[in-house]
Amino acid sequence: MPDPAIKSATKNTAQRPLVAASQAIVHAKRNNAEDVESAATEFLLDHVGNQLLAGQPHLMVSSTEATWVVPVHLVYLHTGPIGSVGVVAIDDETGLVVAWTPIDQMKAASRTLRERKEPLLSRQFQSFMTDPQS
């Protein structure tokens, strides 16, 4: 027997009419980039760790919905952003995270970036520890 909640959600989605692109653009103004970036950062802290930082959100709109796509960057205190390792998607209407690059893929991409840039990262860290003001 199907779950009534799934049946209801499917029914509502199937009956939702398409809206004009201009209506989708108006709809897209519910959240701002700062709120979206904060939501993505909170998600990353809760699920991945503190070395991944949400980047500048980009709004995507379709005829039925608007979603913010937020790049995820590996960062170090002593160097700043090192590179992109994934994305987080946030629903514009609810402000909730609705999709993301799988956590294991973000972690693997982070490891790859670290390994590729390791000699430079070590030198930058040593320099930072010697003179944190520079």
C-alpha positions in Angstrom: 0.0 0.0 0.0 1.5 3.3 -1.0 2.5 5.9 1.6 -0.4 8.6 1.7 2.2 11.4 2.1 4.0 10.3 -1.1 0.7 9.9 -3.0 -0.4 13.4 -1.9 2.9 15.0 -2.8 2.9 13.3 -6.2 -0.7 14.3 -6.8 0.0 18.0 -5.9 3.1 18.0 -8.2 1.2 16.5 -11.1 -1.6 19.0 -10.9 0.6 22.1 -10.4 0.1 24.3 -13.5 3.1 25.7 -15.4 3.7 29.4 -14.8 5.0 32.0 -17.2 8.7 32.7 -17.1 7.9 36.3 -16.0 6.0 34.9 -13.0 9.0 32.7 -12.1 11.3 35.7 -12.2 9.0 37.6 -9.8 8.8 34.5 -7.6 12.6 34.5 -7.5 12.8 37.5 -5.2 11.8 35.7 -2.0 15.3 35.1 -0.6 18.5 37.1 -1.0 22.0 36.0 -1.7 23.2 36.6 1.8 20.4 34.5 3.4 21.1 31.7 0.8 24.8 31.8 1.5 24.1 31.5 5.3 21.8 28.5 4.7 24.5 26.8 2.6 27.2 27.5 5.2 25.1 26.1 8.0 24.5 22.9 5.9 28.2 22.5 5.2 29.1 23.0 8.8 26.5 20.4 9.9 27.3 17.8 7.3 30.9 18.2 6.0 33.1 20.3 8.3 34.6 23.8 8.7 37.1 23.8 5.8 34.4 24.2 3.1 32.9 27.6 2.5 29.8 28.7 0.5 30.6 30.9 -2.4 28.6 33.5 -4.3 25.0 32.1 -4.9 23.6 32.1 -8.4 19.8 32.1 -8.9 18.3 29.7 -11.5 14.7 30.2 -12.5 12.5 27.9 -14.5 8.8 28.1 -15.5 7.8 26.4 -12.2 10.4 27.3 -9.6 13.5 29.2 -8.6 16.6 27.6 -7.0 19.8 29.1 -5.8 23.0 27.2 -6.7 25.8 27.9 -4.3 29.4 26.8 -5.2 31.3 25.1 -2.4 35.0 26.0 -2.0 37.8 24.4 0.0 39.4 27.1 2.1 42.2 27.5 4.6 42.6 30.4 7.0 46.2 31.1 5.8 45.5 30.9 2.1 41.8 31.6 1.5 39.9 29.7 -1.2 41.8 26.8 -2.8 39.3 25.6 -5.3 35.7 24.5 -5.9 34.6 21.0 -4.7 30.8 21.0 -5.3 27.6 22.9 -5.0 24.6 23.2 -2.7 21.1 24.0 -4.1 18.6 26.0 -2.1 14.9 26.4 -2.9 14.1 30.1 -3.2 10.6 29.8 -1.8 11.4 27.9 1.3 15.1 28.7 1.9 15.8 25.0 2.5 18.6 23.0 1.0 17.1 20.7 -1.6 20.2 19.2 -3.3 24.0 19.0 -3.0 27.0 17.4 -4.5 27.3 14.1 -2.6 29.3 14.6 0.6 31.8 11.8 -0.3 32.4 13.5 -3.6 33.1 16.9 -1.9 35.5 15.2 0.5 37.3 13.4 -2.3 37.6 16.6 -4.3 39.0 18.3 -1.2 41.6 15.6 -0.7 42.6 15.8 -4.4 43.0 19.6 -4.2 45.0 19.4 -1.0 47.3 16.7 -2.5 47.8 18.7 -5.7 48.6 21.9 -3.9 50.4 20.4 -0.9 53.9 21.9 -1.2 52.6 25.4 -1.7 50.0 25.0 1.1 52.8 23.9 3.5 55.0 26.9 2.6 52.1 29.3 3.0 51.2 27.8 6.4 54.8 28.2 7.6 54.9 31.8 6.4 51.5 32.5 8.1 52.7 31.0 11.4 55.9 33.0 11.2 54.2 36.3 10.4 50.4 36.1 10.8 50.0 39.8 9.9 51.2 39.3 6.3 
